[in-house]
């Protein structure tokens, strides 16, 4: 249990810093609200109630997000595997090969749909 104390301390310190920052900005920050400040800011363009094109979002946004999540998850699983590679057996190697194949299927899907072309 003593090995978790520094981690719990850092988590508590991070939470306390975030809470203190939000509380301080609420207390010290300016409170001059007007109609312009309460509107959504869209790069100087007057906001409209409905997005251009009827509210439809291009698939490229979803493909980019999916690509990021896929490679983020891949790195999260590959680092511990690389660290403990010698201790793991053949079963872990086969599992990692299957995992990487699954990731490449997702990569091929994004590539096929044009998610890697930045127009």
VEXMI-832476 format. One line per field, with one value per residue: residue number from 1; residue in three letters; x negated, y negated, z negated of N, C-alpha, C in turn. Coordinates in pm, 1 decimal. Layout:
VEXMI-832476
seq NUM, ...
type ALA, ...
n.x X, ...
n.y Y, ...
n.z Z, ...
ca.x X, ...
ca.y Y, ...
ca.z Z, ...
c.x X, ...
c.y Y, ...
c.z Z, ...
***
This chain:
VEXMI-832476
seq 1, 2, 3, 4, 5, 6, 7, 8, 9, 10, 11, 12, 13, 14, 15, 16, 17, 18, 19, 20, 21, 22, 23, 24, 25, 26, 27, 28, 29, 30, 31, 32, 33, 34, 35, 36, 37, 38, 39, 40, 41, 42, 43, 44, 45, 46, 47, 48, 49, 50, 51, 52, 53, 54, 55, 56, 57, 58, 59, 60, 61, 62, 63, 64, 65, 66, 67, 68, 69, 70, 71, 72, 73, 74, 75, 76, 77, 78, 79, 80, 81, 82, 83, 84, 85, 86, 87, 88, 89, 90, 91, 92, 93, 94, 95, 96, 97, 98, 99, 100, 101, 102, 103, 104, 105, 106, 107, 108, 109, 110, 111, 112, 113, 114, 115, 116, 117, 118, 119
type UNK, UNK, UNK, UNK, UNK, UNK, UNK, UNK, UNK, UNK, UNK, UNK, UNK, UNK, UNK, UNK, UNK, UNK, UNK, UNK, UNK, UNK, UNK, UNK, UNK, UNK, UNK, UNK, UNK, UNK, UNK, UNK, UNK, UNK, UNK, UNK, UNK, UNK, UNK, UNK, UNK, UNK, UNK, UNK, UNK, UNK, UNK, UNK, UNK, UNK, UNK, UNK, UNK, UNK, UNK, UNK, UNK, UNK, UNK, UNK, UNK, UNK, UNK, UNK, UNK, UNK, UNK, UNK, UNK, UNK, UNK, UNK, UNK, UNK, UNK, UNK, UNK, UNK, UNK, UNK, UNK, UNK, UNK, UNK, UNK, UNK, UNK, UNK, UNK, UNK, UNK, UNK, UNK, UNK, UNK, UNK, UNK, UNK, UNK, UNK, UNK, UNK, UNK, UNK, UNK, UNK, UNK, UNK, UNK, UNK, UNK, UNK, UNK, UNK, UNK, UNK, UNK, UNK, UNK
n.x -82.1, -206.3, -341.6, -157.2, -100.4, -252.8, -143.7, 129.0, 105.5, 8.5, 227.5, 424.0, 305.1, 307.4, 586.9, 660.2, 522.1, 652.4, 917.0, 873.5, 781.2, 1007.3, 1190.7, 1057.0, 1054.3, 1326.6, 1377.7, 1193.6, 1196.2, 1316.6, 1651.4, 1819.1, 2068.9, 2224.7, 2446.8, 2299.1, 2081.0, 2202.2, 2285.6, 2225.3, 1897.6, 1777.0, 1537.0, 1556.9, 1766.4, 2111.5, 2313.9, 2529.5, 2855.1, 2866.2, 2637.4, 2435.3, 2539.1, 2743.0, 2692.9, 2544.4, 2253.0, 1938.6, 1800.8, 1529.7, 1444.0, 1521.5, 1372.6, 1112.5, 1112.6, 1158.3, 928.4, 733.2, 810.0, 775.9, 494.5, 405.1, 504.0, 366.1, 99.1, 117.9, 152.1, -72.6, -308.0, -322.2, -338.0, -579.5, -757.7, -732.3, -800.5, -987.6, -908.3, -660.5, -485.4, -456.3, -186.1, -110.2, -248.1, -113.1, 140.0, 80.3, 7.2, 252.6, 396.9, 259.3, 311.6, 588.0, 588.4, 464.9, 663.1, 857.8, 707.3, 674.7, 939.6, 989.7, 804.7, 903.2, 1148.3, 1065.5, 967.2, 707.7, 633.9, 567.8, 739.5
n.y 120.0, -118.1, -191.3, -310.7, -555.5, -791.3, -820.6, -859.0, -1093.6, -1271.4, -1266.8, -1378.7, -1628.8, -1731.2, -1740.7, -1922.3, -2151.1, -2200.3, -2246.9, -2467.5, -2653.7, -2691.5, -2790.3, -3023.7, -3174.7, -3220.2, -3383.3, -3599.2, -3684.2, -3903.7, -4031.5, -4126.0, -4097.7, -4088.5, -4098.2, -4027.8, -3887.6, -3663.1, -3519.5, -3251.8, -3211.5, -3225.8, -3253.7, -3522.6, -3522.4, -3570.2, -3385.5, -3116.5, -2965.6, -2707.5, -2474.7, -2520.7, -2353.5, -2206.1, -2101.2, -1873.3, -1684.0, -1645.1, -1325.1, -1309.2, -1431.0, -1246.9, -1026.5, -1119.0, -1152.1, -886.2, -765.7, -887.5, -787.9, -513.3, -483.8, -594.3, -417.1, -194.7, -263.9, -280.4, -13.2, 107.9, 10.2, 116.9, 385.9, 394.8, 335.6, 553.2, 770.3, 986.9, 1133.5, 1225.8, 1485.3, 1701.1, 1690.4, 1423.4, 1293.0, 1387.5, 1282.2, 1008.8, 983.7, 1041.9, 823.8, 608.2, 668.0, 624.7, 349.5, 263.4, 330.9, 141.4, -85.1, -45.4, -72.5, -344.7, -459.6, -372.7, -506.5, -764.3, -917.2, -992.1, -1178.0, -1509.7, -1758.4
n.z 0.0, -57.9, 170.3, 331.5, 224.0, 310.2, 568.6, 517.8, 372.8, 572.3, 749.5, 582.5, 539.7, 801.9, 849.8, 647.7, 734.4, 979.7, 891.5, 723.3, 911.9, 1078.3, 887.1, 802.4, 1041.3, 1068.5, 847.6, 863.1, 1128.3, 1394.4, 1405.3, 1617.9, 1794.9, 2112.6, 2396.7, 2625.3, 2522.3, 2419.2, 2636.0, 2870.1, 2992.0, 3312.9, 3478.0, 3561.6, 3738.7, 3780.4, 3563.3, 3655.3, 3625.2, 3725.7, 3860.8, 4156.9, 4447.7, 4343.9, 4090.6, 4105.9, 4050.9, 4197.4, 4287.0, 4260.8, 4024.8, 3828.5, 3908.5, 3869.2, 3591.4, 3517.2, 3615.0, 3455.9, 3201.5, 3240.7, 3280.8, 3046.7, 2852.5, 2937.1, 2878.4, 2600.9, 2530.8, 2644.1, 2517.4, 2242.0, 2316.3, 2456.3, 2252.1, 2076.5, 2233.5, 2228.7, 2007.1, 2069.6, 2240.4, 2529.1, 2578.0, 2518.6, 2721.1, 2949.8, 2896.7, 2911.2, 3177.7, 3299.0, 3200.6, 3322.2, 3588.7, 3590.3, 3544.3, 3779.3, 3963.5, 3901.1, 3965.7, 4241.7, 4320.5, 4262.4, 4435.1, 4680.9, 4686.4, 4722.6, 4517.4, 4467.6, 4648.4, 4683.2, 4777.6
ca.x 0.0, -292.6, -387.3, -51.7, -86.8, -294.0, -49.1, 250.4, 70.3, 3.6, 364.7, 487.9, 246.6, 360.3, 727.7, 665.9, 479.4, 759.8, 1029.6, 832.2, 775.1, 1144.6, 1248.8, 991.4, 1101.0, 1463.0, 1377.3, 1111.1, 1219.4, 1413.6, 1789.9, 1884.7, 2138.6, 2313.8, 2503.8, 2195.5, 1997.0, 2278.8, 2310.5, 2120.7, 1799.1, 1744.3, 1432.7, 1599.5, 1884.2, 2234.1, 2363.2, 2661.6, 2917.9, 2841.6, 2510.7, 2444.8, 2556.6, 2849.2, 2649.0, 2470.3, 2109.4, 1868.6, 1747.1, 1386.0, 1422.0, 1533.1, 1260.2, 994.1, 1125.1, 1142.5, 786.9, 662.4, 841.7, 715.8, 351.1, 387.0, 524.0, 255.7, -20.5, 142.3, 132.7, -204.1, -414.7, -340.0, -380.2, -722.5, -833.7, -728.3, -805.0, -1065.0, -835.6, -539.8, -516.0, -411.2, -45.1, -103.6, -293.1, -3.6, 243.6, 38.7, 15.7, 395.6, 435.3, 203.3, 389.0, 715.3, 559.7, 439.7, 791.9, 916.2, 624.4, 709.7, 1073.0, 976.8, 731.4, 995.6, 1252.2, 1007.0, 939.1, 569.3, 615.5, 599.4, 771.7
ca.y 0.0, -236.2, -230.9, -389.8, -685.0, -903.3, -836.2, -920.9, -1231.3, -1350.0, -1282.3, -1476.6, -1759.2, -1776.2, -1777.3, -2044.8, -2262.0, -2229.6, -2306.8, -2600.8, -2741.5, -2726.2, -2874.1, -3154.7, -3249.5, -3264.5, -3489.6, -3713.6, -3723.0, -4010.7, -3989.0, -4223.6, -4021.1, -4156.5, -4005.4, -3980.6, -3788.9, -3542.3, -3446.7, -3158.8, -3276.2, -3142.2, -3316.8, -3649.1, -3505.0, -3572.1, -3249.0, -3084.9, -2861.1, -2575.5, -2470.7, -2521.2, -2218.8, -2136.6, -2041.1, -1749.9, -1695.2, -1556.1, -1201.6, -1326.1, -1461.0, -1122.3, -940.7, -1171.6, -1116.9, -742.7, -737.1, -927.2, -693.8, -383.1, -484.6, -622.9, -290.6, -105.4, -299.1, -246.7, 130.2, 153.3, -24.0, 220.2, 510.5, 384.0, 336.9, 687.0, 868.4, 1105.5, 1209.7, 1281.9, 1601.6, 1706.6, 1651.0, 1277.3, 1253.4, 1414.5, 1183.4, 877.3, 989.5, 1028.2, 685.9, 521.6, 694.3, 553.5, 206.5, 240.0, 334.8, 8.2, -177.1, -26.0, -130.6, -490.5, -491.0, -348.5, -610.2, -894.7, -993.8, -1035.8, -1282.0, -1638.3, -1852.2
ca.z 0.0, -64.2, 303.6, 394.9, 156.4, 396.3, 680.0, 462.5, 338.3, 695.7, 797.0, 494.8, 567.4, 931.1, 831.8, 567.9, 819.6, 1075.4, 818.8, 679.4, 1029.9, 1117.8, 782.0, 806.2, 1158.0, 1041.7, 747.4, 900.9, 1267.1, 1419.6, 1420.5, 1705.0, 1896.4, 2203.3, 2493.8, 2716.8, 2455.0, 2391.1, 2760.1, 2913.6, 3078.2, 3427.6, 3559.0, 3617.1, 3823.8, 3702.6, 3543.8, 3709.8, 3543.5, 3783.2, 3933.6, 4302.7, 4499.7, 4274.2, 3966.3, 4129.6, 4029.5, 4290.9, 4231.0, 4238.7, 3883.3, 3754.5, 3944.7, 3802.3, 3449.9, 3505.3, 3637.2, 3334.6, 3093.8, 3271.7, 3255.9, 2905.2, 2782.1, 2974.2, 2801.2, 2460.5, 2513.0, 2689.0, 2424.1, 2138.4, 2379.7, 2487.4, 2127.0, 2016.0, 2342.0, 2191.6, 1905.5, 2129.2, 2322.2, 2667.6, 2579.8, 2526.1, 2853.9, 3043.0, 2867.7, 2960.8, 3323.9, 3331.4, 3172.3, 3426.4, 3710.6, 3575.2, 3562.9, 3921.5, 4033.0, 3882.4, 4043.2, 4383.1, 4339.1, 4266.6, 4557.5, 4792.1, 4684.1, 4755.5, 4395.7, 4464.5, 4750.4, 4623.8, 4886.9
c.x -86.7, -339.9, -282.7, -38.0, -135.9, -198.4, 77.6, 224.7, 69.2, 143.5, 440.1, 436.3, 297.2, 505.5, 740.5, 624.5, 588.5, 877.0, 995.3, 826.7, 914.2, 1207.3, 1188.5, 1038.6, 1244.5, 1466.0, 1308.2, 1145.7, 1323.8, 1553.4, 1867.8, 1951.0, 2223.3, 2358.8, 2398.1, 2108.3, 2071.1, 2312.4, 2195.4, 2026.9, 1760.7, 1654.7, 1478.5, 1720.3, 2007.4, 2287.8, 2504.2, 2722.9, 2892.2, 2713.1, 2535.0, 2454.6, 2660.9, 2806.1, 2572.6, 2321.7, 2040.3, 1806.4, 1599.0, 1354.6, 1425.8, 1416.2, 1130.9, 997.3, 1103.9, 996.1, 704.6, 686.2, 776.2, 567.2, 318.4, 401.5, 411.7, 131.2, -3.9, 118.1, -7.2, -316.1, -428.9, -385.1, -530.2, -807.3, -842.8, -740.2, -876.6, -991.0, -711.2, -577.8, -467.3, -265.8, -31.0, -148.8, -183.0, 108.5, 206.8, 42.2, 161.1, 444.4, 384.8, 274.6, 524.5, 696.5, 535.0, 566.4, 860.4, 838.9, 657.6, 846.9, 1064.9, 906.2, 824.0, 1103.0, 1196.8, 976.1, 797.0, 537.6, 661.2, 618.3, 768.3
c.y -126.8, -281.3, -315.9, -529.6, -799.9, -927.6, -904.2, -1066.2, -1320.3, -1370.0, -1385.4, -1616.3, -1815.8, -1818.8, -1907.1, -2165.8, -2300.9, -2297.8, -2448.2, -2698.3, -2785.0, -2819.7, -3013.8, -3236.6, -3297.0, -3382.5, -3615.1, -3767.3, -3832.0, -3954.0, -4093.0, -4148.2, -4113.8, -4055.7, -3947.9, -3873.2, -3658.6, -3462.8, -3351.4, -3231.2, -3180.3, -3217.7, -3443.9, -3640.7, -3505.9, -3429.9, -3232.3, -2973.4, -2719.9, -2581.0, -2472.9, -2378.1, -2139.5, -2065.6, -1911.9, -1776.2, -1599.6, -1436.2, -1214.0, -1358.5, -1332.9, -1029.2, -987.5, -1136.8, -967.4, -703.4, -773.7, -826.8, -558.7, -383.5, -521.8, -494.2, -193.0, -137.4, -266.4, -98.5, 177.6, 121.6, 79.3, 353.7, 508.4, 390.2, 478.3, 797.3, 996.9, 1193.6, 1277.7, 1397.6, 1588.2, 1661.7, 1498.9, 1227.6, 1273.8, 1312.9, 1045.9, 873.8, 975.3, 885.2, 591.5, 544.7, 623.7, 403.5, 175.9, 250.7, 199.0, -96.7, -167.2, -84.8, -282.3, -533.0, -478.6, -456.8, -749.9, -978.5, -1044.2, -1140.9, -1414.6, -1741.0, -1993.4
c.z 0.0, 73.3, 375.7, 334.6, 244.4, 513.4, 631.8, 423.9, 462.5, 754.9, 713.7, 519.8, 700.0, 920.8, 753.8, 650.7, 918.6, 1006.3, 773.1, 796.7, 1073.8, 1015.1, 784.4, 925.1, 1139.4, 945.8, 799.1, 1040.0, 1283.2, 1444.7, 1500.9, 1819.6, 1983.0, 2308.6, 2588.0, 2651.7, 2428.6, 2516.9, 2790.2, 3009.3, 3190.0, 3523.7, 3628.4, 3708.1, 3734.1, 3687.1, 3600.1, 3627.2, 3596.9, 3866.4, 4083.7, 4353.0, 4424.2, 4147.5, 3984.3, 4114.4, 4125.8, 4218.7, 4198.2, 4092.7, 3800.3, 3784.9, 3878.0, 3653.8, 3429.3, 3522.9, 3514.4, 3222.3, 3117.9, 3237.0, 3111.8, 2824.3, 2814.0, 2892.8, 2654.0, 2435.9, 2552.6, 2590.2, 2312.0, 2197.0, 2408.3, 2361.0, 2070.4, 2120.6, 2301.9, 2091.2, 1961.4, 2220.9, 2464.5, 2680.6, 2594.1, 2662.6, 2957.3, 3021.6, 2922.5, 3112.8, 3368.3, 3307.5, 3280.7, 3559.4, 3706.2, 3596.6, 3710.1, 4005.3, 4020.7, 3962.7, 4192.1, 4413.5, 4351.8, 4394.2, 4677.9, 4801.5, 4710.7, 4633.6, 4385.7, 4569.7, 4693.2, 4734.6, 4836.7
***
